[in-house]
Amino acid sequence: MAPLEEIRDILTGRFIGINTSAGIAQVKTDTARGIIQSGYYNPNPDDPKLSRDKIGKTPLSYLYTYVVQPQHSIYFAAAKMRYLIDAWQKYVDISKSPEIIASLYSLKGKTPHAHPEPNDRGLQIANEFYKLAKEWLR
């Protein structure tokens, strides 16, 4: 199914300009737009279409060309995690809770509060992928 999903993502992201996940970190183009607007990451600060004041009118198909690139996909994902940690800091320190960060990463618009709980996907990421990444980074 993965090859069909990749083709679908290319069609919807690059040619049609619909909000879609892309790249190695599966970042949504709307998420990338929000990250740029919030000032956490800009893949090309010299590009006027990616400026904080113009990014809201930049077509998603244009953002897709950045999100799909591995180096930018990873940075967008890291910026999203940093944003989540910062947004929740007033209530609770989640910086050392990969299962909470992973849970929040996939949820849209979760309001920060003092007692976040991981979901099944967050637990899976923390138990499988986080351990694997730690091994790779040794």
Chimera marker file (.cmm) of the C-alpha trace (Angstrom):
<marker_set name="trace">
<marker id="1" x="0.000" y="0.000" z="0.000" r="1" g="1" b="0" radius="0.5"/>
<marker id="2" x="2.931" y="2.362" z="0.619" r="1" g="1" b="0" radius="0.5"/>
<marker id="3" x="3.655" y="3.031" z="-3.094" r="1" g="1" b="0" radius="0.5"/>
<marker id="4" x="0.005" y="4.004" z="-3.637" r="1" g="1" b="0" radius="0.5"/>
<marker id="5" x="0.079" y="6.286" z="-0.606" r="1" g="1" b="0" radius="0.5"/>
<marker id="6" x="3.223" y="7.966" z="-1.932" r="1" g="1" b="0" radius="0.5"/>
<marker id="7" x="1.578" y="8.562" z="-5.308" r="1" g="1" b="0" radius="0.5"/>
<marker id="8" x="-1.558" y="9.898" z="-3.587" r="1" g="1" b="0" radius="0.5"/>
<marker id="9" x="0.539" y="12.243" z="-1.435" r="1" g="1" b="0" radius="0.5"/>
<marker id="10" x="2.379" y="13.579" z="-4.472" r="1" g="1" b="0" radius="0.5"/>
<marker id="11" x="-0.859" y="14.155" z="-6.363" r="1" g="1" b="0" radius="0.5"/>
<marker id="12" x="-2.683" y="15.801" z="-3.471" r="1" g="1" b="0" radius="0.5"/>
<marker id="13" x="0.317" y="17.705" z="-2.090" r="1" g="1" b="0" radius="0.5"/>
<marker id="14" x="2.268" y="18.866" z="-5.099" r="1" g="1" b="0" radius="0.5"/>
<marker id="15" x="-0.298" y="19.099" z="-7.865" r="1" g="1" b="0" radius="0.5"/>
<marker id="16" x="-3.626" y="19.718" z="-6.143" r="1" g="1" b="0" radius="0.5"/>
<marker id="17" x="-2.349" y="21.542" z="-3.053" r="1" g="1" b="0" radius="0.5"/>
<marker id="18" x="-4.423" y="19.732" z="-0.438" r="1" g="1" b="0" radius="0.5"/>
<marker id="19" x="-3.159" y="19.425" z="3.147" r="1" g="1" b="0" radius="0.5"/>
<marker id="20" x="-1.276" y="16.139" z="3.160" r="1" g="1" b="0" radius="0.5"/>
<marker id="21" x="1.492" y="14.399" z="5.058" r="1" g="1" b="0" radius="0.5"/>
<marker id="22" x="4.817" y="14.158" z="3.295" r="1" g="1" b="0" radius="0.5"/>
<marker id="23" x="8.468" y="13.444" z="3.803" r="1" g="1" b="0" radius="0.5"/>
<marker id="24" x="10.332" y="11.114" z="6.083" r="1" g="1" b="0" radius="0.5"/>
<marker id="25" x="8.647" y="12.560" z="9.192" r="1" g="1" b="0" radius="0.5"/>
<marker id="26" x="5.173" y="12.633" z="7.576" r="1" g="1" b="0" radius="0.5"/>
<marker id="27" x="4.658" y="16.326" z="8.332" r="1" g="1" b="0" radius="0.5"/>
<marker id="28" x="1.385" y="17.833" z="7.128" r="1" g="1" b="0" radius="0.5"/>
<marker id="29" x="1.680" y="20.901" z="4.948" r="1" g="1" b="0" radius="0.5"/>
<marker id="30" x="-0.688" y="22.801" z="7.285" r="1" g="1" b="0" radius="0.5"/>
<marker id="31" x="1.634" y="21.908" z="10.175" r="1" g="1" b="0" radius="0.5"/>
<marker id="32" x="4.617" y="23.239" z="8.220" r="1" g="1" b="0" radius="0.5"/>
<marker id="33" x="2.713" y="26.479" z="7.605" r="1" g="1" b="0" radius="0.5"/>
<marker id="34" x="1.998" y="26.830" z="11.333" r="1" g="1" b="0" radius="0.5"/>
<marker id="35" x="5.620" y="26.124" z="12.240" r="1" g="1" b="0" radius="0.5"/>
<marker id="36" x="6.807" y="28.849" z="9.864" r="1" g="1" b="0" radius="0.5"/>
<marker id="37" x="4.154" y="31.292" z="11.139" r="1" g="1" b="0" radius="0.5"/>
<marker id="38" x="5.178" y="30.649" z="14.738" r="1" g="1" b="0" radius="0.5"/>
<marker id="39" x="8.851" y="31.215" z="13.914" r="1" g="1" b="0" radius="0.5"/>
<marker id="40" x="10.092" y="27.772" z="14.945" r="1" g="1" b="0" radius="0.5"/>
<marker id="41" x="11.565" y="26.837" z="11.563" r="1" g="1" b="0" radius="0.5"/>
<marker id="42" x="11.805" y="28.275" z="8.081" r="1" g="1" b="0" radius="0.5"/>
<marker id="43" x="13.387" y="26.071" z="5.393" r="1" g="1" b="0" radius="0.5"/>
<marker id="44" x="14.360" y="29.088" z="3.277" r="1" g="1" b="0" radius="0.5"/>
<marker id="45" x="14.319" y="32.445" z="5.108" r="1" g="1" b="0" radius="0.5"/>
<marker id="46" x="15.321" y="34.240" z="1.877" r="1" g="1" b="0" radius="0.5"/>
<marker id="47" x="12.139" y="33.105" z="0.103" r="1" g="1" b="0" radius="0.5"/>
<marker id="48" x="9.513" y="35.858" z="0.447" r="1" g="1" b="0" radius="0.5"/>
<marker id="49" x="6.693" y="33.299" z="0.036" r="1" g="1" b="0" radius="0.5"/>
<marker id="50" x="7.879" y="31.687" z="3.279" r="1" g="1" b="0" radius="0.5"/>
<marker id="51" x="7.966" y="34.872" z="5.350" r="1" g="1" b="0" radius="0.5"/>
<marker id="52" x="5.842" y="34.876" z="8.506" r="1" g="1" b="0" radius="0.5"/>
<marker id="53" x="3.536" y="37.547" z="7.117" r="1" g="1" b="0" radius="0.5"/>
<marker id="54" x="3.022" y="35.870" z="3.708" r="1" g="1" b="0" radius="0.5"/>
<marker id="55" x="3.068" y="32.162" z="4.553" r="1" g="1" b="0" radius="0.5"/>
<marker id="56" x="-0.690" y="32.174" z="5.220" r="1" g="1" b="0" radius="0.5"/>
<marker id="57" x="-1.321" y="32.917" z="1.540" r="1" g="1" b="0" radius="0.5"/>
<marker id="58" x="1.367" y="30.613" z="0.174" r="1" g="1" b="0" radius="0.5"/>
<marker id="59" x="-0.195" y="27.620" z="-1.598" r="1" g="1" b="0" radius="0.5"/>
<marker id="60" x="0.171" y="24.271" z="0.168" r="1" g="1" b="0" radius="0.5"/>
<marker id="61" x="1.563" y="22.845" z="-3.062" r="1" g="1" b="0" radius="0.5"/>
<marker id="62" x="4.492" y="25.266" z="-2.708" r="1" g="1" b="0" radius="0.5"/>
<marker id="63" x="5.075" y="24.189" z="0.918" r="1" g="1" b="0" radius="0.5"/>
<marker id="64" x="4.917" y="20.558" z="-0.168" r="1" g="1" b="0" radius="0.5"/>
<marker id="65" x="8.150" y="20.999" z="-2.161" r="1" g="1" b="0" radius="0.5"/>
<marker id="66" x="9.940" y="21.740" z="1.125" r="1" g="1" b="0" radius="0.5"/>
<marker id="67" x="8.101" y="19.289" z="3.397" r="1" g="1" b="0" radius="0.5"/>
<marker id="68" x="8.870" y="16.354" z="1.133" r="1" g="1" b="0" radius="0.5"/>
<marker id="69" x="12.650" y="16.948" z="1.354" r="1" g="1" b="0" radius="0.5"/>
<marker id="70" x="14.190" y="14.771" z="4.116" r="1" g="1" b="0" radius="0.5"/>
<marker id="71" x="16.294" y="17.522" z="5.699" r="1" g="1" b="0" radius="0.5"/>
<marker id="72" x="13.313" y="19.866" z="5.969" r="1" g="1" b="0" radius="0.5"/>
<marker id="73" x="10.874" y="17.154" z="7.012" r="1" g="1" b="0" radius="0.5"/>
<marker id="74" x="13.044" y="16.281" z="10.004" r="1" g="1" b="0" radius="0.5"/>
<marker id="75" x="13.463" y="19.928" z="10.993" r="1" g="1" b="0" radius="0.5"/>
<marker id="76" x="9.721" y="20.577" z="10.706" r="1" g="1" b="0" radius="0.5"/>
<marker id="77" x="9.042" y="17.552" z="12.934" r="1" g="1" b="0" radius="0.5"/>
<marker id="78" x="11.636" y="18.685" z="15.474" r="1" g="1" b="0" radius="0.5"/>
<marker id="79" x="10.217" y="22.221" z="15.426" r="1" g="1" b="0" radius="0.5"/>
<marker id="80" x="6.719" y="20.844" z="16.037" r="1" g="1" b="0" radius="0.5"/>
<marker id="81" x="8.014" y="18.899" z="19.053" r="1" g="1" b="0" radius="0.5"/>
<marker id="82" x="9.795" y="21.994" z="20.388" r="1" g="1" b="0" radius="0.5"/>
<marker id="83" x="6.582" y="23.973" z="19.909" r="1" g="1" b="0" radius="0.5"/>
<marker id="84" x="4.614" y="21.359" z="21.881" r="1" g="1" b="0" radius="0.5"/>
<marker id="85" x="7.156" y="21.348" z="24.721" r="1" g="1" b="0" radius="0.5"/>
<marker id="86" x="7.064" y="25.145" z="24.884" r="1" g="1" b="0" radius="0.5"/>
<marker id="87" x="3.257" y="25.333" z="24.706" r="1" g="1" b="0" radius="0.5"/>
<marker id="88" x="2.818" y="22.841" z="27.550" r="1" g="1" b="0" radius="0.5"/>
<marker id="89" x="5.655" y="24.200" z="29.729" r="1" g="1" b="0" radius="0.5"/>
<marker id="90" x="3.313" y="26.490" z="31.680" r="1" g="1" b="0" radius="0.5"/>
<marker id="91" x="1.397" y="23.431" z="32.917" r="1" g="1" b="0" radius="0.5"/>
<marker id="92" x="3.841" y="20.515" z="32.901" r="1" g="1" b="0" radius="0.5"/>
<marker id="93" x="7.339" y="19.641" z="31.676" r="1" g="1" b="0" radius="0.5"/>
<marker id="94" x="6.887" y="17.102" z="28.882" r="1" g="1" b="0" radius="0.5"/>
<marker id="95" x="10.434" y="17.443" z="27.559" r="1" g="1" b="0" radius="0.5"/>
<marker id="96" x="11.484" y="14.079" z="29.001" r="1" g="1" b="0" radius="0.5"/>
<marker id="97" x="8.224" y="12.279" z="28.137" r="1" g="1" b="0" radius="0.5"/>
<marker id="98" x="8.537" y="11.002" z="24.560" r="1" g="1" b="0" radius="0.5"/>
<marker id="99" x="5.252" y="9.110" z="24.858" r="1" g="1" b="0" radius="0.5"/>
<marker id="100" x="3.397" y="12.360" z="25.637" r="1" g="1" b="0" radius="0.5"/>
<marker id="101" x="5.209" y="14.314" z="22.910" r="1" g="1" b="0" radius="0.5"/>
<marker id="102" x="4.475" y="11.541" z="20.393" r="1" g="1" b="0" radius="0.5"/>
<marker id="103" x="0.814" y="11.476" z="21.429" r="1" g="1" b="0" radius="0.5"/>
<marker id="104" x="0.451" y="15.248" z="21.110" r="1" g="1" b="0" radius="0.5"/>
<marker id="105" x="2.319" y="15.298" z="17.798" r="1" g="1" b="0" radius="0.5"/>
<marker id="106" x="-0.517" y="13.477" z="16.068" r="1" g="1" b="0" radius="0.5"/>
<marker id="107" x="-3.371" y="15.308" z="17.814" r="1" g="1" b="0" radius="0.5"/>
<marker id="108" x="-4.686" y="18.586" z="16.498" r="1" g="1" b="0" radius="0.5"/>
<marker id="109" x="-5.459" y="21.428" z="18.846" r="1" g="1" b="0" radius="0.5"/>
<marker id="110" x="-5.058" y="19.690" z="22.204" r="1" g="1" b="0" radius="0.5"/>
<marker id="111" x="-5.307" y="22.328" z="24.929" r="1" g="1" b="0" radius="0.5"/>
<marker id="112" x="-2.404" y="22.232" z="27.394" r="1" g="1" b="0" radius="0.5"/>
<marker id="113" x="-3.229" y="21.096" z="30.923" r="1" g="1" b="0" radius="0.5"/>
<marker id="114" x="-1.424" y="19.718" z="33.968" r="1" g="1" b="0" radius="0.5"/>
<marker id="115" x="-2.046" y="15.980" z="33.470" r="1" g="1" b="0" radius="0.5"/>
<marker id="116" x="-1.515" y="14.833" z="29.860" r="1" g="1" b="0" radius="0.5"/>
<marker id="117" x="-1.863" y="11.116" z="29.150" r="1" g="1" b="0" radius="0.5"/>
<marker id="118" x="-0.287" y="9.220" z="26.268" r="1" g="1" b="0" radius="0.5"/>
<marker id="119" x="-2.465" y="7.564" z="23.667" r="1" g="1" b="0" radius="0.5"/>
<marker id="120" x="-1.772" y="4.173" z="22.076" r="1" g="1" b="0" radius="0.5"/>
<marker id="121" x="0.182" y="5.702" z="19.186" r="1" g="1" b="0" radius="0.5"/>
<marker id="122" x="2.356" y="7.745" z="21.548" r="1" g="1" b="0" radius="0.5"/>
<marker id="123" x="3.121" y="4.648" z="23.597" r="1" g="1" b="0" radius="0.5"/>
<marker id="124" x="3.987" y="2.675" z="20.460" r="1" g="1" b="0" radius="0.5"/>
<marker id="125" x="6.377" y="5.375" z="19.272" r="1" g="1" b="0" radius="0.5"/>
<marker id="126" x="8.035" y="5.653" z="22.678" r="1" g="1" b="0" radius="0.5"/>
<marker id="127" x="8.365" y="1.880" z="23.065" r="1" g="1" b="0" radius="0.5"/>
<marker id="128" x="9.548" y="1.090" z="19.543" r="1" g="1" b="0" radius="0.5"/>
<marker id="129" x="10.838" y="4.031" z="17.555" r="1" g="1" b="0" radius="0.5"/>
<marker id="130" x="12.319" y="6.120" z="20.357" r="1" g="1" b="0" radius="0.5"/>
<marker id="131" x="14.475" y="3.213" z="21.557" r="1" g="1" b="0" radius="0.5"/>
<marker id="132" x="15.571" y="2.500" z="18.001" r="1" g="1" b="0" radius="0.5"/>
<marker id="133" x="16.498" y="6.162" z="17.437" r="1" g="1" b="0" radius="0.5"/>
<marker id="134" x="18.535" y="6.216" z="20.664" r="1" g="1" b="0" radius="0.5"/>
<marker id="135" x="20.507" y="3.207" z="19.418" r="1" g="1" b="0" radius="0.5"/>
<marker id="136" x="21.160" y="4.858" z="16.058" r="1" g="1" b="0" radius="0.5"/>
<marker id="137" x="22.326" y="8.082" z="17.687" r="1" g="1" b="0" radius="0.5"/>
<marker id="138" x="24.847" y="6.425" z="19.978" r="1" g="1" b="0" radius="0.5"/>
<link id1="1" id2="2" r="1" g="1" b="0" radius="0.2"/>
<link id1="2" id2="3" r="1" g="1" b="0" radius="0.2"/>
<link id1="3" id2="4" r="1" g="1" b="0" radius="0.2"/>
<link id1="4" id2="5" r="1" g="1" b="0" radius="0.2"/>
<link id1="5" id2="6" r="1" g="1" b="0" radius="0.2"/>
<link id1="6" id2="7" r="1" g="1" b="0" radius="0.2"/>
<link id1="7" id2="8" r="1" g="1" b="0" radius="0.2"/>
<link id1="8" id2="9" r="1" g="1" b="0" radius="0.2"/>
<link id1="9" id2="10" r="1" g="1" b="0" radius="0.2"/>
<link id1="10" id2="11" r="1" g="1" b="0" radius="0.2"/>
<link id1="11" id2="12" r="1" g="1" b="0" radius="0.2"/>
<link id1="12" id2="13" r="1" g="1" b="0" radius="0.2"/>
<link id1="13" id2="14" r="1" g="1" b="0" radius="0.2"/>
<link id1="14" id2="15" r="1" g="1" b="0" radius="0.2"/>
<link id1="15" id2="16" r="1" g="1" b="0" radius="0.2"/>
<link id1="16" id2="17" r="1" g="1" b="0" radius="0.2"/>
<link id1="17" id2="18" r="1" g="1" b="0" radius="0.2"/>
<link id1="18" id2="19" r="1" g="1" b="0" radius="0.2"/>
<link id1="19" id2="20" r="1" g="1" b="0" radius="0.2"/>
<link id1="20" id2="21" r="1" g="1" b="0" radius="0.2"/>
<link id1="21" id2="22" r="1" g="1" b="0" radius="0.2"/>
<link id1="22" id2="23" r="1" g="1" b="0" radius="0.2"/>
<link id1="23" id2="24" r="1" g="1" b="0" radius="0.2"/>
<link id1="24" id2="25" r="1" g="1" b="0" radius="0.2"/>
<link id1="25" id2="26" r="1" g="1" b="0" radius="0.2"/>
<link id1="26" id2="27" r="1" g="1" b="0" radius="0.2"/>
<link id1="27" id2="28" r="1" g="1" b="0" radius="0.2"/>
<link id1="28" id2="29" r="1" g="1" b="0" radius="0.2"/>
<link id1="29" id2="30" r="1" g="1" b="0" radius="0.2"/>
<link id1="30" id2="31" r="1" g="1" b="0" radius="0.2"/>
<link id1="31" id2="32" r="1" g="1" b="0" radius="0.2"/>
<link id1="32" id2="33" r="1" g="1" b="0" radius="0.2"/>
<link id1="33" id2="34" r="1" g="1" b="0" radius="0.2"/>
<link id1="34" id2="35" r="1" g="1" b="0" radius="0.2"/>
<link id1="35" id2="36" r="1" g="1" b="0" radius="0.2"/>
<link id1="36" id2="37" r="1" g="1" b="0" radius="0.2"/>
<link id1="37" id2="38" r="1" g="1" b="0" radius="0.2"/>
<link id1="38" id2="39" r="1" g="1" b="0" radius="0.2"/>
<link id1="39" id2="40" r="1" g="1" b="0" radius="0.2"/>
<link id1="40" id2="41" r="1" g="1" b="0" radius="0.2"/>
<link id1="41" id2="42" r="1" g="1" b="0" radius="0.2"/>
<link id1="42" id2="43" r="1" g="1" b="0" radius="0.2"/>
<link id1="43" id2="44" r="1" g="1" b="0" radius="0.2"/>
<link id1="44" id2="45" r="1" g="1" b="0" radius="0.2"/>
<link id1="45" id2="46" r="1" g="1" b="0" radius="0.2"/>
<link id1="46" id2="47" r="1" g="1" b="0" radius="0.2"/>
<link id1="47" id2="48" r="1" g="1" b="0" radius="0.2"/>
<link id1="48" id2="49" r="1" g="1" b="0" radius="0.2"/>
<link id1="49" id2="50" r="1" g="1" b="0" radius="0.2"/>
<link id1="50" id2="51" r="1" g="1" b="0" radius="0.2"/>
<link id1="51" id2="52" r="1" g="1" b="0" radius="0.2"/>
<link id1="52" id2="53" r="1" g="1" b="0" radius="0.2"/>
<link id1="53" id2="54" r="1" g="1" b="0" radius="0.2"/>
<link id1="54" id2="55" r="1" g="1" b="0" radius="0.2"/>
<link id1="55" id2="56" r="1" g="1" b="0" radius="0.2"/>
<link id1="56" id2="57" r="1" g="1" b="0" radius="0.2"/>
<link id1="57" id2="58" r="1" g="1" b="0" radius="0.2"/>
<link id1="58" id2="59" r="1" g="1" b="0" radius="0.2"/>
<link id1="59" id2="60" r="1" g="1" b="0" radius="0.2"/>
<link id1="60" id2="61" r="1" g="1" b="0" radius="0.2"/>
<link id1="61" id2="62" r="1" g="1" b="0" radius="0.2"/>
<link id1="62" id2="63" r="1" g="1" b="0" radius="0.2"/>
<link id1="63" id2="64" r="1" g="1" b="0" radius="0.2"/>
<link id1="64" id2="65" r="1" g="1" b="0" radius="0.2"/>
<link id1="65" id2="66" r="1" g="1" b="0" radius="0.2"/>
<link id1="66" id2="67" r="1" g="1" b="0" radius="0.2"/>
<link id1="67" id2="68" r="1" g="1" b="0" radius="0.2"/>
<link id1="68" id2="69" r="1" g="1" b="0" radius="0.2"/>
<link id1="69" id2="70" r="1" g="1" b="0" radius="0.2"/>
<link id1="70" id2="71" r="1" g="1" b="0" radius="0.2"/>
<link id1="71" id2="72" r="1" g="1" b="0" radius="0.2"/>
<link id1="72" id2="73" r="1" g="1" b="0" radius="0.2"/>
<link id1="73" id2="74" r="1" g="1" b="0" radius="0.2"/>
<link id1="74" id2="75" r="1" g="1" b="0" radius="0.2"/>
<link id1="75" id2="76" r="1" g="1" b="0" radius="0.2"/>
<link id1="76" id2="77" r="1" g="1" b="0" radius="0.2"/>
<link id1="77" id2="78" r="1" g="1" b="0" radius="0.2"/>
<link id1="78" id2="79" r="1" g="1" b="0" radius="0.2"/>
<link id1="79" id2="80" r="1" g="1" b="0" radius="0.2"/>
<link id1="80" id2="81" r="1" g="1" b="0" radius="0.2"/>
<link id1="81" id2="82" r="1" g="1" b="0" radius="0.2"/>
<link id1="82" id2="83" r="1" g="1" b="0" radius="0.2"/>
<link id1="83" id2="84" r="1" g="1" b="0" radius="0.2"/>
<link id1="84" id2="85" r="1" g="1" b="0" radius="0.2"/>
<link id1="85" id2="86" r="1" g="1" b="0" radius="0.2"/>
<link id1="86" id2="87" r="1" g="1" b="0" radius="0.2"/>
<link id1="87" id2="88" r="1" g="1" b="0" radius="0.2"/>
<link id1="88" id2="89" r="1" g="1" b="0" radius="0.2"/>
<link id1="89" id2="90" r="1" g="1" b="0" radius="0.2"/>
<link id1="90" id2="91" r="1" g="1" b="0" radius="0.2"/>
<link id1="91" id2="92" r="1" g="1" b="0" radius="0.2"/>
<link id1="92" id2="93" r="1" g="1" b="0" radius="0.2"/>
<link id1="93" id2="94" r="1" g="1" b="0" radius="0.2"/>
<link id1="94" id2="95" r="1" g="1" b="0" radius="0.2"/>
<link id1="95" id2="96" r="1" g="1" b="0" radius="0.2"/>
<link id1="96" id2="97" r="1" g="1" b="0" radius="0.2"/>
<link id1="97" id2="98" r="1" g="1" b="0" radius="0.2"/>
<link id1="98" id2="99" r="1" g="1" b="0" radius="0.2"/>
<link id1="99" id2="100" r="1" g="1" b="0" radius="0.2"/>
<link id1="100" id2="101" r="1" g="1" b="0" radius="0.2"/>
<link id1="101" id2="102" r="1" g="1" b="0" radius="0.2"/>
<link id1="102" id2="103" r="1" g="1" b="0" radius="0.2"/>
<link id1="103" id2="104" r="1" g="1" b="0" radius="0.2"/>
<link id1="104" id2="105" r="1" g="1" b="0" radius="0.2"/>
<link id1="105" id2="106" r="1" g="1" b="0" radius="0.2"/>
<link id1="106" id2="107" r="1" g="1" b="0" radius="0.2"/>
<link id1="107" id2="108" r="1" g="1" b="0" radius="0.2"/>
<link id1="108" id2="109" r="1" g="1" b="0" radius="0.2"/>
<link id1="109" id2="110" r="1" g="1" b="0" radius="0.2"/>
<link id1="110" id2="111" r="1" g="1" b="0" radius="0.2"/>
<link id1="111" id2="112" r="1" g="1" b="0" radius="0.2"/>
<link id1="112" id2="113" r="1" g="1" b="0" radius="0.2"/>
<link id1="113" id2="114" r="1" g="1" b="0" radius="0.2"/>
<link id1="114" id2="115" r="1" g="1" b="0" radius="0.2"/>
<link id1="115" id2="116" r="1" g="1" b="0" radius="0.2"/>
<link id1="116" id2="117" r="1" g="1" b="0" radius="0.2"/>
<link id1="117" id2="118" r="1" g="1" b="0" radius="0.2"/>
<link id1="118" id2="119" r="1" g="1" b="0" radius="0.2"/>
<link id1="119" id2="120" r="1" g="1" b="0" radius="0.2"/>
<link id1="120" id2="121" r="1" g="1" b="0" radius="0.2"/>
<link id1="121" id2="122" r="1" g="1" b="0" radius="0.2"/>
<link id1="122" id2="123" r="1" g="1" b="0" radius="0.2"/>
<link id1="123" id2="124" r="1" g="1" b="0" radius="0.2"/>
<link id1="124" id2="125" r="1" g="1" b="0" radius="0.2"/>
<link id1="125" id2="126" r="1" g="1" b="0" radius="0.2"/>
<link id1="126" id2="127" r="1" g="1" b="0" radius="0.2"/>
<link id1="127" id2="128" r="1" g="1" b="0" radius="0.2"/>
<link id1="128" id2="129" r="1" g="1" b="0" radius="0.2"/>
<link id1="129" id2="130" r="1" g="1" b="0" radius="0.2"/>
<link id1="130" id2="131" r="1" g="1" b="0" radius="0.2"/>
<link id1="131" id2="132" r="1" g="1" b="0" radius="0.2"/>
<link id1="132" id2="133" r="1" g="1" b="0" radius="0.2"/>
<link id1="133" id2="134" r="1" g="1" b="0" radius="0.2"/>
<link id1="134" id2="135" r="1" g="1" b="0" radius="0.2"/>
<link id1="135" id2="136" r="1" g="1" b="0" radius="0.2"/>
<link id1="136" id2="137" r="1" g="1" b="0" radius="0.2"/>
<link id1="137" id2="138" r="1" g="1" b="0" radius="0.2"/>
</marker_set>
